[in-house]
């Protein structure tokens, strides 16, 4: 386990040293966005089970990696946005 952590640390350092990191233009907006994700994660009221096609789940997981959030949080966020009218069918 320690070897894996060292590799991840080395990869992050190398990425930083190669100027691959970009500054966030509106840090306050980003903080609020991720605070919302965290809040949604901790306000779980009910648990549900849902069956998805393997292809849809794979795509959801890829999108969640792009967003930097757990895929369950992404699914919850999408459902919340749909039921509150923020996204339409």
PyMOL Python script that loads the backbone (N, CA, C, O; Angstrom):
from pymol import cmd

cmd.read_pdbstr("""\
ATOM      1  N   UNK A   1       0.825  -1.199   0.000  1.00  0.00           N
ATOM      2  CA  UNK A   1       0.000   0.000   0.000  1.00  0.00           C
ATOM      3  C   UNK A   1       0.861   1.252   0.000  1.00  0.00           C
ATOM      4  O   UNK A   1       0.563   2.215  -0.707  1.00  0.00           O
ATOM      5  N   UNK A   2       1.919   1.244   0.783  1.00  0.00           N
ATOM      6  CA  UNK A   2       2.784   2.423   0.850  1.00  0.00           C
ATOM      7  C   UNK A   2       3.418   2.706  -0.509  1.00  0.00           C
ATOM      8  O   UNK A   2       3.599   3.866  -0.877  1.00  0.00           O
ATOM      9  N   UNK A   3       3.760   1.647  -1.263  1.00  0.00           N
ATOM     10  CA  UNK A   3       4.348   1.836  -2.581  1.00  0.00           C
ATOM     11  C   UNK A   3       3.407   2.561  -3.525  1.00  0.00           C
ATOM     12  O   UNK A   3       3.829   3.414  -4.305  1.00  0.00           O
ATOM     13  N   UNK A   4       2.131   2.218  -3.448  1.00  0.00           N
ATOM     14  CA  UNK A   4       1.120   2.863  -4.288  1.00  0.00           C
ATOM     15  C   UNK A   4       0.994   4.343  -3.931  1.00  0.00           C
ATOM     16  O   UNK A   4       0.895   5.188  -4.821  1.00  0.00           O
ATOM     17  N   UNK A   5       0.997   4.659  -2.651  1.00  0.00           N
ATOM     18  CA  UNK A   5       0.898   6.055  -2.214  1.00  0.00           C
ATOM     19  C   UNK A   5       2.100   6.850  -2.704  1.00  0.00           C
ATOM     20  O   UNK A   5       1.942   7.979  -3.169  1.00  0.00           O
ATOM     21  N   UNK A   6       3.296   6.282  -2.609  1.00  0.00           N
ATOM     22  CA  UNK A   6       4.512   6.956  -3.074  1.00  0.00           C
ATOM     23  C   UNK A   6       4.420   7.226  -4.569  1.00  0.00           C
ATOM     24  O   UNK A   6       4.778   8.311  -5.027  1.00  0.00           O
ATOM     25  N   UNK A   7       3.943   6.245  -5.335  1.00  0.00           N
ATOM     26  CA  UNK A   7       3.815   6.425  -6.778  1.00  0.00           C
ATOM     27  C   UNK A   7       2.833   7.562  -7.087  1.00  0.00           C
ATOM     28  O   UNK A   7       3.096   8.401  -7.949  1.00  0.00           O
ATOM     29  N   UNK A   8       1.700   7.578  -6.372  1.00  0.00           N
ATOM     30  CA  UNK A   8       0.726   8.652  -6.595  1.00  0.00           C
ATOM     31  C   UNK A   8       1.320  10.006  -6.240  1.00  0.00           C
ATOM     32  O   UNK A   8       1.112  10.984  -6.958  1.00  0.00           O
ATOM     33  N   UNK A   9       2.054  10.068  -5.140  1.00  0.00           N
ATOM     34  CA  UNK A   9       2.707  11.323  -4.745  1.00  0.00           C
ATOM     35  C   UNK A   9       3.723  11.757  -5.800  1.00  0.00           C
ATOM     36  O   UNK A   9       3.784  12.931  -6.164  1.00  0.00           O
ATOM     37  N   UNK A  10       4.516  10.808  -6.288  1.00  0.00           N
ATOM     38  CA  UNK A  10       5.516  11.120  -7.314  1.00  0.00           C
ATOM     39  C   UNK A  10       4.851  11.597  -8.602  1.00  0.00           C
ATOM     40  O   UNK A  10       5.330  12.528  -9.249  1.00  0.00           O
ATOM     41  N   UNK A  11       3.734  10.947  -8.972  1.00  0.00           N
ATOM     42  CA  UNK A  11       3.012  11.353 -10.181  1.00  0.00           C
ATOM     43  C   UNK A  11       2.461  12.771 -10.043  1.00  0.00           C
ATOM     44  O   UNK A  11       2.521  13.558 -10.988  1.00  0.00           O
ATOM     45  N   UNK A  12       1.923  13.097  -8.861  1.00  0.00           N
ATOM     46  CA  UNK A  12       1.416  14.457  -8.635  1.00  0.00           C
ATOM     47  C   UNK A  12       2.536  15.485  -8.712  1.00  0.00           C
ATOM     48  O   UNK A  12       2.384  16.535  -9.336  1.00  0.00           O
ATOM     49  N   UNK A  13       3.653  15.180  -8.081  1.00  0.00           N
ATOM     50  CA  UNK A  13       4.786  16.095  -8.096  1.00  0.00           C
ATOM     51  C   UNK A  13       5.294  16.307  -9.522  1.00  0.00           C
ATOM     52  O   UNK A  13       5.571  17.437  -9.924  1.00  0.00           O
ATOM     53  N   UNK A  14       5.412  15.234 -10.273  1.00  0.00           N
ATOM     54  CA  UNK A  14       5.872  15.335 -11.659  1.00  0.00           C
ATOM     55  C   UNK A  14       4.903  16.179 -12.488  1.00  0.00           C
ATOM     56  O   UNK A  14       5.327  17.010 -13.291  1.00  0.00           O
ATOM     57  N   UNK A  15       3.604  15.962 -12.290  1.00  0.00           N
ATOM     58  CA  UNK A  15       2.587  16.729 -13.002  1.00  0.00           C
ATOM     59  C   UNK A  15       2.709  18.211 -12.681  1.00  0.00           C
ATOM     60  O   UNK A  15       2.623  19.056 -13.572  1.00  0.00           O
ATOM     61  N   UNK A  16       2.908  18.519 -11.408  1.00  0.00           N
ATOM     62  CA  UNK A  16       3.064  19.912 -10.982  1.00  0.00           C
ATOM     63  C   UNK A  16       4.321  20.522 -11.589  1.00  0.00           C
ATOM     64  O   UNK A  16       4.284  21.638 -12.106  1.00  0.00           O
ATOM     65  N   UNK A  17       5.421  19.800 -11.530  1.00  0.00           N
ATOM     66  CA  UNK A  17       6.685  20.307 -12.059  1.00  0.00           C
ATOM     67  C   UNK A  17       6.645  20.502 -13.568  1.00  0.00           C
ATOM     68  O   UNK A  17       7.392  21.324 -14.099  1.00  0.00           O
ATOM     69  N   UNK A  18       5.787  19.761 -14.273  1.00  0.00           N
ATOM     70  CA  UNK A  18       5.642  19.893 -15.718  1.00  0.00           C
ATOM     71  C   UNK A  18       4.622  20.963 -16.105  1.00  0.00           C
ATOM     72  O   UNK A  18       4.210  21.044 -17.262  1.00  0.00           O
ATOM     73  N   UNK A  19       4.213  21.790 -15.126  1.00  0.00           N
ATOM     74  CA  UNK A  19       3.249  22.871 -15.351  1.00  0.00           C
ATOM     75  C   UNK A  19       1.940  22.392 -15.963  1.00  0.00           C
ATOM     76  O   UNK A  19       1.352  23.071 -16.804  1.00  0.00           O
ATOM     77  N   UNK A  20       1.486  21.211 -15.533  1.00  0.00           N
ATOM     78  CA  UNK A  20       0.236  20.668 -16.045  1.00  0.00           C
ATOM     79  C   UNK A  20      -0.974  21.165 -15.249  1.00  0.00           C
ATOM     80  O   UNK A  20      -2.115  20.932 -15.648  1.00  0.00           O
ATOM     81  N   UNK A  21      -0.735  21.833 -14.149  1.00  0.00           N
ATOM     82  CA  UNK A  21      -1.826  22.326 -13.316  1.00  0.00           C
ATOM     83  C   UNK A  21      -2.243  23.700 -13.799  1.00  0.00           C
ATOM     84  O   UNK A  21      -1.407  24.502 -14.215  1.00  0.00           O
ATOM     85  N   UNK A  22      -3.536  23.967 -13.742  1.00  0.00           N
ATOM     86  CA  UNK A  22      -4.054  25.257 -14.178  1.00  0.00           C
ATOM     87  C   UNK A  22      -4.790  25.916 -13.009  1.00  0.00           C
ATOM     88  O   UNK A  22      -5.473  25.247 -12.233  1.00  0.00           O
ATOM     89  N   UNK A  23      -4.643  27.213 -12.900  1.00  0.00           N
ATOM     90  CA  UNK A  23      -5.344  27.963 -11.859  1.00  0.00           C
ATOM     91  C   UNK A  23      -6.829  28.025 -12.178  1.00  0.00           C
ATOM     92  O   UNK A  23      -7.234  28.068 -13.340  1.00  0.00           O
ATOM     93  N   UNK A  24      -7.617  28.027 -11.136  1.00  0.00           N
ATOM     94  CA  UNK A  24      -9.062  28.155 -11.283  1.00  0.00           C
ATOM     95  C   UNK A  24      -9.388  29.637 -11.391  1.00  0.00           C
ATOM     96  O   UNK A  24      -8.931  30.438 -10.575  1.00  0.00           O
ATOM     97  N   UNK A  25     -10.175  30.003 -12.393  1.00  0.00           N
ATOM     98  CA  UNK A  25     -10.476  31.411 -12.615  1.00  0.00           C
ATOM     99  C   UNK A  25     -11.345  31.994 -11.508  1.00  0.00           C
ATOM    100  O   UNK A  25     -11.071  33.088 -11.015  1.00  0.00           O
ATOM    101  N   UNK A  26     -12.383  31.278 -11.118  1.00  0.00           N
ATOM    102  CA  UNK A  26     -13.304  31.784 -10.102  1.00  0.00           C
ATOM    103  C   UNK A  26     -13.324  30.805  -8.935  1.00  0.00           C
ATOM    104  O   UNK A  26     -14.201  29.946  -8.847  1.00  0.00           O
ATOM    105  N   UNK A  27     -12.353  30.944  -8.044  1.00  0.00           N
ATOM    106  CA  UNK A  27     -12.172  29.992  -6.950  1.00  0.00           C
ATOM    107  C   UNK A  27     -13.388  29.937  -6.034  1.00  0.00           C
ATOM    108  O   UNK A  27     -13.735  28.863  -5.542  1.00  0.00           O
ATOM    109  N   UNK A  28     -14.038  31.064  -5.797  1.00  0.00           N
ATOM    110  CA  UNK A  28     -15.202  31.066  -4.910  1.00  0.00           C
ATOM    111  C   UNK A  28     -16.348  30.245  -5.502  1.00  0.00           C
ATOM    112  O   UNK A  28     -17.037  29.517  -4.787  1.00  0.00           O
ATOM    113  N   UNK A  29     -16.541  30.368  -6.801  1.00  0.00           N
ATOM    114  CA  UNK A  29     -17.577  29.587  -7.472  1.00  0.00           C
ATOM    115  C   UNK A  29     -17.263  28.096  -7.392  1.00  0.00           C
ATOM    116  O   UNK A  29     -18.154  27.281  -7.154  1.00  0.00           O
ATOM    117  N   UNK A  30     -16.016  27.749  -7.588  1.00  0.00           N
ATOM    118  CA  UNK A  30     -15.602  26.341  -7.511  1.00  0.00           C
ATOM    119  C   UNK A  30     -15.762  25.802  -6.092  1.00  0.00           C
ATOM    120  O   UNK A  30     -16.198  24.666  -5.902  1.00  0.00           O
ATOM    121  N   UNK A  31     -15.410  26.617  -5.096  1.00  0.00           N
ATOM    122  CA  UNK A  31     -15.588  26.196  -3.702  1.00  0.00           C
ATOM    123  C   UNK A  31     -17.070  25.909  -3.428  1.00  0.00           C
ATOM    124  O   UNK A  31     -17.413  24.897  -2.817  1.00  0.00           O
ATOM    125  N   UNK A  32     -17.931  26.806  -3.884  1.00  0.00           N
ATOM    126  CA  UNK A  32     -19.370  26.633  -3.674  1.00  0.00           C
ATOM    127  C   UNK A  32     -19.869  25.378  -4.383  1.00  0.00           C
ATOM    128  O   UNK A  32     -20.688  24.636  -3.839  1.00  0.00           O
ATOM    129  N   UNK A  33     -19.379  25.144  -5.586  1.00  0.00           N
ATOM    130  CA  UNK A  33     -19.777  23.958  -6.352  1.00  0.00           C
ATOM    131  C   UNK A  33     -19.432  22.683  -5.597  1.00  0.00           C
ATOM    132  O   UNK A  33     -20.273  21.797  -5.447  1.00  0.00           O
ATOM    133  N   UNK A  34     -18.200  22.592  -5.124  1.00  0.00           N
ATOM    134  CA  UNK A  34     -17.776  21.377  -4.431  1.00  0.00           C
ATOM    135  C   UNK A  34     -18.377  21.277  -3.027  1.00  0.00           C
ATOM    136  O   UNK A  34     -18.565  20.174  -2.515  1.00  0.00           O
ATOM    137  N   UNK A  35     -18.674  22.395  -2.414  1.00  0.00           N
ATOM    138  CA  UNK A  35     -19.380  22.366  -1.132  1.00  0.00           C
ATOM    139  C   UNK A  35     -20.774  21.777  -1.337  1.00  0.00           C
ATOM    140  O   UNK A  35     -21.272  21.031  -0.493  1.00  0.00           O
ATOM    141  N   UNK A  36     -21.394  22.115  -2.458  1.00  0.00           N
ATOM    142  CA  UNK A  36     -22.698  21.549  -2.791  1.00  0.00           C
ATOM    143  C   UNK A  36     -22.629  20.045  -2.967  1.00  0.00           C
ATOM    144  O   UNK A  36     -23.505  19.317  -2.501  1.00  0.00           O
ATOM    145  N   UNK A  37     -21.574  19.575  -3.648  1.00  0.00           N
ATOM    146  CA  UNK A  37     -21.391  18.128  -3.816  1.00  0.00           C
ATOM    147  C   UNK A  37     -21.241  17.460  -2.453  1.00  0.00           C
ATOM    148  O   UNK A  37     -21.846  16.419  -2.197  1.00  0.00           O
ATOM    149  N   UNK A  38     -20.439  18.054  -1.586  1.00  0.00           N
ATOM    150  CA  UNK A  38     -20.212  17.481  -0.258  1.00  0.00           C
ATOM    151  C   UNK A  38     -21.514  17.470   0.539  1.00  0.00           C
ATOM    152  O   UNK A  38     -21.838  16.483   1.199  1.00  0.00           O
ATOM    153  N   UNK A  39     -22.247  18.560   0.474  1.00  0.00           N
ATOM    154  CA  UNK A  39     -23.513  18.649   1.200  1.00  0.00           C
ATOM    155  C   UNK A  39     -24.490  17.590   0.711  1.00  0.00           C
ATOM    156  O   UNK A  39     -25.144  16.924   1.514  1.00  0.00           O
ATOM    157  N   UNK A  40     -24.588  17.435  -0.597  1.00  0.00           N
ATOM    158  CA  UNK A  40     -25.476  16.421  -1.168  1.00  0.00           C
ATOM    159  C   UNK A  40     -25.082  15.027  -0.700  1.00  0.00           C
ATOM    160  O   UNK A  40     -25.943  14.187  -0.437  1.00  0.00           O
ATOM    161  N   UNK A  41     -23.795  14.785  -0.598  1.00  0.00           N
ATOM    162  CA  UNK A  41     -23.305  13.477  -0.181  1.00  0.00           C
ATOM    163  C   UNK A  41     -23.737  13.159   1.241  1.00  0.00           C
ATOM    164  O   UNK A  41     -24.095  12.019   1.535  1.00  0.00           O
ATOM    165  N   UNK A  42     -23.710  14.150   2.130  1.00  0.00           N
ATOM    166  CA  UNK A  42     -23.997  13.902   3.529  1.00  0.00           C
ATOM    167  C   UNK A  42     -25.469  14.048   3.896  1.00  0.00           C
ATOM    168  O   UNK A  42     -25.838  13.807   5.046  1.00  0.00           O
ATOM    169  N   UNK A  43     -26.315  14.435   2.951  1.00  0.00           N
ATOM    170  CA  UNK A  43     -27.737  14.599   3.245  1.00  0.00           C
ATOM    171  C   UNK A  43     -28.562  13.423   2.729  1.00  0.00           C
ATOM    172  O   UNK A  43     -29.708  13.596   2.314  1.00  0.00           O
ATOM    173  N   UNK A  44     -27.990  12.256   2.755  1.00  0.00           N
ATOM    174  CA  UNK A  44     -28.689  11.079   2.269  1.00  0.00           C
ATOM    175  C   UNK A  44     -29.860  10.762   3.190  1.00  0.00           C
ATOM    176  O   UNK A  44     -29.698  10.636   4.403  1.00  0.00           O
ATOM    177  N   UNK A  45     -31.028  10.638   2.599  1.00  0.00           N
ATOM    178  CA  UNK A  45     -32.229  10.351   3.375  1.00  0.00           C
ATOM    179  C   UNK A  45     -32.686   8.908   3.171  1.00  0.00           C
ATOM    180  O   UNK A  45     -33.052   8.227   4.128  1.00  0.00           O
ATOM    181  N   UNK A  46     -32.663   8.454   1.939  1.00  0.00           N
ATOM    182  CA  UNK A  46     -33.149   7.124   1.598  1.00  0.00           C
ATOM    183  C   UNK A  46     -32.159   6.446   0.660  1.00  0.00           C
ATOM    184  O   UNK A  46     -31.482   7.095  -0.138  1.00  0.00           O
ATOM    185  N   UNK A  47     -32.094   5.164   0.773  1.00  0.00           N
ATOM    186  CA  UNK A  47     -31.248   4.372  -0.107  1.00  0.00           C
ATOM    187  C   UNK A  47     -32.147   3.716  -1.152  1.00  0.00           C
ATOM    188  O   UNK A  47     -33.237   3.241  -0.835  1.00  0.00           O
ATOM    189  N   UNK A  48     -31.683   3.695  -2.388  1.00  0.00           N
ATOM    190  CA  UNK A  48     -32.418   3.009  -3.446  1.00  0.00           C
ATOM    191  C   UNK A  48     -31.462   2.081  -4.179  1.00  0.00           C
ATOM    192  O   UNK A  48     -30.244   2.252  -4.139  1.00  0.00           O
ATOM    193  N   UNK A  49     -32.035   1.110  -4.837  1.00  0.00           N
ATOM    194  CA  UNK A  49     -31.269   0.244  -5.732  1.00  0.00           C
ATOM    195  C   UNK A  49     -31.766   0.513  -7.137  1.00  0.00           C
ATOM    196  O   UNK A  49     -32.964   0.693  -7.356  1.00  0.00           O
ATOM    197  N   UNK A  50     -30.860   0.541  -8.075  1.00  0.00           N
ATOM    198  CA  UNK A  50     -31.222   0.812  -9.458  1.00  0.00           C
ATOM    199  C   UNK A  50     -30.350  -0.054 -10.367  1.00  0.00           C
ATOM    200  O   UNK A  50     -29.164  -0.259 -10.106  1.00  0.00           O
ATOM    201  N   UNK A  51     -30.945  -0.540 -11.407  1.00  0.00           N
ATOM    202  CA  UNK A  51     -30.190  -1.340 -12.369  1.00  0.00           C
ATOM    203  C   UNK A  51     -29.903  -0.474 -13.587  1.00  0.00           C
ATOM    204  O   UNK A  51     -30.803   0.144 -14.156  1.00  0.00           O
ATOM    205  N   UNK A  52     -28.641  -0.441 -13.974  1.00  0.00           N
ATOM    206  CA  UNK A  52     -28.205   0.312 -15.149  1.00  0.00           C
ATOM    207  C   UNK A  52     -27.490  -0.635 -16.093  1.00  0.00           C
ATOM    208  O   UNK A  52     -26.940  -1.655 -15.679  1.00  0.00           O
ATOM    209  N   UNK A  53     -27.509  -0.283 -17.361  1.00  0.00           N
ATOM    210  CA  UNK A  53     -26.721  -1.086 -18.287  1.00  0.00           C
ATOM    211  C   UNK A  53     -25.247  -0.880 -17.952  1.00  0.00           C
ATOM    212  O   UNK A  53     -24.854   0.167 -17.437  1.00  0.00           O
ATOM    213  N   UNK A  54     -24.454  -1.876 -18.247  1.00  0.00           N
ATOM    214  CA  UNK A  54     -23.021  -1.775 -17.968  1.00  0.00           C
ATOM    215  C   UNK A  54     -22.411  -0.594 -18.721  1.00  0.00           C
ATOM    216  O   UNK A  54     -21.541   0.102 -18.198  1.00  0.00           O
ATOM    217  N   UNK A  55     -22.868  -0.375 -19.941  1.00  0.00           N
ATOM    218  CA  UNK A  55     -22.352   0.734 -20.762  1.00  0.00           C
ATOM    219  C   UNK A  55     -22.676   2.092 -20.122  1.00  0.00           C
ATOM    220  O   UNK A  55     -21.823   2.979 -20.075  1.00  0.00           O
ATOM    221  N   UNK A  56     -23.918   2.249 -19.627  1.00  0.00           N
ATOM    222  CA  UNK A  56     -24.281   3.514 -18.977  1.00  0.00           C
ATOM    223  C   UNK A  56     -23.468   3.733 -17.711  1.00  0.00           C
ATOM    224  O   UNK A  56     -23.014   4.848 -17.452  1.00  0.00           O
ATOM    225  N   UNK A  57     -23.279   2.681 -16.918  1.00  0.00           N
ATOM    226  CA  UNK A  57     -22.502   2.811 -15.693  1.00  0.00           C
ATOM    227  C   UNK A  57     -21.050   3.169 -16.001  1.00  0.00           C
ATOM    228  O   UNK A  57     -20.454   3.996 -15.311  1.00  0.00           O
ATOM    229  N   UNK A  58     -20.489   2.562 -17.015  1.00  0.00           N
ATOM    230  CA  UNK A  58     -19.118   2.881 -17.418  1.00  0.00           C
ATOM    231  C   UNK A  58     -19.002   4.341 -17.831  1.00  0.00           C
ATOM    232  O   UNK A  58     -18.040   5.020 -17.471  1.00  0.00           O
ATOM    233  N   UNK A  59     -19.975   4.816 -18.581  1.00  0.00           N
ATOM    234  CA  UNK A  59     -19.966   6.223 -19.009  1.00  0.00           C
ATOM    235  C   UNK A  59     -20.152   7.165 -17.820  1.00  0.00           C
ATOM    236  O   UNK A  59     -19.507   8.211 -17.749  1.00  0.00           O
ATOM    237  N   UNK A  60     -21.036   6.793 -16.884  1.00  0.00           N
ATOM    238  CA  UNK A  60     -21.230   7.608 -15.681  1.00  0.00           C
ATOM    239  C   UNK A  60     -19.942   7.705 -14.878  1.00  0.00           C
ATOM    240  O   UNK A  60     -19.580   8.781 -14.401  1.00  0.00           O
ATOM    241  N   UNK A  61     -19.255   6.587 -14.731  1.00  0.00           N
ATOM    242  CA  UNK A  61     -18.009   6.589 -13.977  1.00  0.00           C
ATOM    243  C   UNK A  61     -16.954   7.451 -14.672  1.00  0.00           C
ATOM    244  O   UNK A  61     -16.191   8.153 -14.008  1.00  0.00           O
ATOM    245  N   UNK A  62     -16.910   7.401 -15.998  1.00  0.00           N
ATOM    246  CA  UNK A  62     -15.956   8.236 -16.743  1.00  0.00           C
ATOM    247  C   UNK A  62     -16.279   9.717 -16.541  1.00  0.00           C
ATOM    248  O   UNK A  62     -15.379  10.527 -16.322  1.00  0.00           O
ATOM    249  N   UNK A  63     -17.569  10.068 -16.617  1.00  0.00           N
ATOM    250  CA  UNK A  63     -17.976  11.462 -16.408  1.00  0.00           C
ATOM    251  C   UNK A  63     -17.648  11.915 -14.990  1.00  0.00           C
ATOM    252  O   UNK A  63     -17.221  13.050 -14.780  1.00  0.00           O
ATOM    253  N   UNK A  64     -17.847  11.025 -14.020  1.00  0.00           N
ATOM    254  CA  UNK A  64     -17.565  11.405 -12.630  1.00  0.00           C
ATOM    255  C   UNK A  64     -16.077  11.662 -12.433  1.00  0.00           C
ATOM    256  O   UNK A  64     -15.694  12.541 -11.662  1.00  0.00           O
ATOM    257  N   UNK A  65     -15.236  10.899 -13.127  1.00  0.00           N
ATOM    258  CA  UNK A  65     -13.797  11.153 -13.053  1.00  0.00           C
ATOM    259  C   UNK A  65     -13.453  12.518 -13.643  1.00  0.00           C
ATOM    260  O   UNK A  65     -12.615  13.241 -13.103  1.00  0.00           O
ATOM    261  N   UNK A  66     -14.108  12.867 -14.760  1.00  0.00           N
ATOM    262  CA  UNK A  66     -13.889  14.184 -15.365  1.00  0.00           C
ATOM    263  C   UNK A  66     -14.283  15.301 -14.403  1.00  0.00           C
ATOM    264  O   UNK A  66     -13.613  16.330 -14.319  1.00  0.00           O
ATOM    265  N   UNK A  67     -15.378  15.083 -13.681  1.00  0.00           N
ATOM    266  CA  UNK A  67     -15.876  16.081 -12.732  1.00  0.00           C
ATOM    267  C   UNK A  67     -15.127  16.044 -11.401  1.00  0.00           C
ATOM    268  O   UNK A  67     -15.165  17.008 -10.636  1.00  0.00           O
ATOM    269  N   UNK A  68     -14.452  14.940 -11.131  1.00  0.00           N
ATOM    270  CA  UNK A  68     -13.715  14.813  -9.885  1.00  0.00           C
ATOM    271  C   UNK A  68     -14.596  14.516  -8.681  1.00  0.00           C
ATOM    272  O   UNK A  68     -14.282  14.904  -7.555  1.00  0.00           O
ATOM    273  N   UNK A  69     -15.706  13.819  -8.933  1.00  0.00           N
ATOM    274  CA  UNK A  69     -16.623  13.465  -7.854  1.00  0.00           C
ATOM    275  C   UNK A  69     -16.961  11.980  -7.948  1.00  0.00           C
ATOM    276  O   UNK A  69     -16.830  11.387  -9.019  1.00  0.00           O
ATOM    277  N   UNK A  70     -17.392  11.375  -6.850  1.00  0.00           N
ATOM    278  CA  UNK A  70     -17.816   9.971  -6.911  1.00  0.00           C
ATOM    279  C   UNK A  70     -19.013   9.799  -7.844  1.00  0.00           C
ATOM    280  O   UNK A  70     -19.847  10.695  -7.969  1.00  0.00           O
ATOM    281  N   UNK A  71     -19.088   8.641  -8.494  1.00  0.00           N
ATOM    282  CA  UNK A  71     -20.174   8.458  -9.464  1.00  0.00           C
ATOM    283  C   UNK A  71     -21.547   8.445  -8.799  1.00  0.00           C
ATOM    284  O   UNK A  71     -22.530   8.863  -9.410  1.00  0.00           O
ATOM    285  N   UNK A  72     -21.629   7.968  -7.550  1.00  0.00           N
ATOM    286  CA  UNK A  72     -22.915   7.993  -6.860  1.00  0.00           C
ATOM    287  C   UNK A  72     -23.376   9.438  -6.632  1.00  0.00           C
ATOM    288  O   UNK A  72     -24.568   9.733  -6.721  1.00  0.00           O
ATOM    289  N   UNK A  73     -22.443  10.320  -6.342  1.00  0.00           N
ATOM    290  CA  UNK A  73     -22.767  11.736  -6.150  1.00  0.00           C
ATOM    291  C   UNK A  73     -23.234  12.350  -7.461  1.00  0.00           C
ATOM    292  O   UNK A  73     -24.166  13.154  -7.478  1.00  0.00           O
ATOM    293  N   UNK A  74     -22.589  11.972  -8.559  1.00  0.00           N
ATOM    294  CA  UNK A  74     -23.013  12.466  -9.872  1.00  0.00           C
ATOM    295  C   UNK A  74     -24.443  12.025 -10.178  1.00  0.00           C
ATOM    296  O   UNK A  74     -25.255  12.825 -10.640  1.00  0.00           O
ATOM    297  N   UNK A  75     -24.750  10.756  -9.922  1.00  0.00           N
ATOM    298  CA  UNK A  75     -26.101  10.252 -10.164  1.00  0.00           C
ATOM    299  C   UNK A  75     -27.106  11.014  -9.309  1.00  0.00           C
ATOM    300  O   UNK A  75     -28.152  11.436  -9.803  1.00  0.00           O
ATOM    301  N   UNK A  76     -26.795  11.189  -8.033  1.00  0.00           N
ATOM    302  CA  UNK A  76     -27.680  11.928  -7.132  1.00  0.00           C
ATOM    303  C   UNK A  76     -27.887  13.358  -7.611  1.00  0.00           C
ATOM    304  O   UNK A  76     -29.003  13.877  -7.580  1.00  0.00           O
ATOM    305  N   UNK A  77     -26.807  13.989  -8.054  1.00  0.00           N
ATOM    306  CA  UNK A  77     -26.884  15.361  -8.548  1.00  0.00           C
ATOM    307  C   UNK A  77     -27.769  15.450  -9.789  1.00  0.00           C
ATOM    308  O   UNK A  77     -28.573  16.373  -9.916  1.00  0.00           O
ATOM    309  N   UNK A  78     -27.622  14.504 -10.690  1.00  0.00           N
ATOM    310  CA  UNK A  78     -28.441  14.498 -11.911  1.00  0.00           C
ATOM    311  C   UNK A  78     -29.920  14.326 -11.568  1.00  0.00           C
ATOM    312  O   UNK A  78     -30.775  15.014 -12.125  1.00  0.00           O
ATOM    313  N   UNK A  79     -30.216  13.412 -10.656  1.00  0.00           N
ATOM    314  CA  UNK A  79     -31.608  13.212 -10.243  1.00  0.00           C
ATOM    315  C   UNK A  79     -32.154  14.476  -9.591  1.00  0.00           C
ATOM    316  O   UNK A  79     -33.272  14.897  -9.887  1.00  0.00           O
ATOM    317  N   UNK A  80     -31.371  15.077  -8.706  1.00  0.00           N
ATOM    318  CA  UNK A  80     -31.806  16.311  -8.038  1.00  0.00           C
ATOM    319  C   UNK A  80     -32.082  17.416  -9.055  1.00  0.00           C
ATOM    320  O   UNK A  80     -33.107  18.095  -8.983  1.00  0.00           O
ATOM    321  N   UNK A  81     -31.165  17.590  -9.999  1.00  0.00           N
ATOM    322  CA  UNK A  81     -31.363  18.632 -11.015  1.00  0.00           C
ATOM    323  C   UNK A  81     -32.603  18.355 -11.852  1.00  0.00           C
ATOM    324  O   UNK A  81     -33.321  19.287 -12.214  1.00  0.00           O
ATOM    325  N   UNK A  82     -32.866  17.100 -12.164  1.00  0.00           N
ATOM    326  CA  UNK A  82     -34.045  16.756 -12.958  1.00  0.00           C
ATOM    327  C   UNK A  82     -35.329  17.053 -12.183  1.00  0.00           C
ATOM    328  O   UNK A  82     -36.240  17.686 -12.718  1.00  0.00           O
ATOM    329  N   UNK A  83     -35.412  16.601 -10.925  1.00  0.00           N
ATOM    330  CA  UNK A  83     -36.656  16.780 -10.180  1.00  0.00           C
ATOM    331  C   UNK A  83     -36.902  18.234  -9.777  1.00  0.00           C
ATOM    332  O   UNK A  83     -38.037  18.610  -9.481  1.00  0.00           O
ATOM    333  N   UNK A  84     -35.848  19.053  -9.762  1.00  0.00           N
ATOM    334  CA  UNK A  84     -36.026  20.474  -9.447  1.00  0.00           C
ATOM    335  C   UNK A  84     -36.159  21.326 -10.716  1.00  0.00           C
ATOM    336  O   UNK A  84     -36.197  22.555 -10.642  1.00  0.00           O
ATOM    337  N   UNK A  85     -36.227  20.670 -11.876  1.00  0.00           N
ATOM    338  CA  UNK A  85     -36.444  21.389 -13.133  1.00  0.00           C
ATOM    339  C   UNK A  85     -35.218  22.060 -13.708  1.00  0.00           C
ATOM    340  O   UNK A  85     -35.332  22.854 -14.642  1.00  0.00           O
ATOM    341  N   UNK A  86     -34.034  21.756 -13.169  1.00  0.00           N
ATOM    342  CA  UNK A  86     -32.823  22.366 -13.688  1.00  0.00           C
ATOM    343  C   UNK A  86     -32.367  21.726 -14.994  1.00  0.00           C
ATOM    344  O   UNK A  86     -31.639  22.346 -15.769  1.00  0.00           O
ATOM    345  N   UNK A  87     -32.790  20.496 -15.239  1.00  0.00           N
ATOM    346  CA  UNK A  87     -32.564  19.843 -16.530  1.00  0.00           C
ATOM    347  C   UNK A  87     -33.890  19.242 -16.999  1.00  0.00           C
ATOM    348  O   UNK A  87     -34.720  18.836 -16.185  1.00  0.00           O
ATOM    349  N   UNK A  88     -34.071  19.192 -18.264  1.00  0.00           N
ATOM    350  CA  UNK A  88     -35.315  18.702 -18.844  1.00  0.00           C
ATOM    351  C   UNK A  88     -35.038  17.406 -19.612  1.00  0.00           C
ATOM    352  O   UNK A  88     -33.928  17.175 -20.091  1.00  0.00           O
ATOM    353  N   UNK A  89     -36.081  16.563 -19.720  1.00  0.00           N
ATOM    354  CA  UNK A  89     -35.927  15.304 -20.467  1.00  0.00           C
ATOM    355  C   UNK A  89     -35.687  15.550 -21.944  1.00  0.00           C
ATOM    356  O   UNK A  89     -35.538  14.599 -22.711  1.00  0.00           O
TER     357      UNK A  89
END
""", "prot")
cmd.dss("prot")
cmd.show_as("cartoon", "prot")
cmd.util.cbc("prot")
cmd.orient("prot")
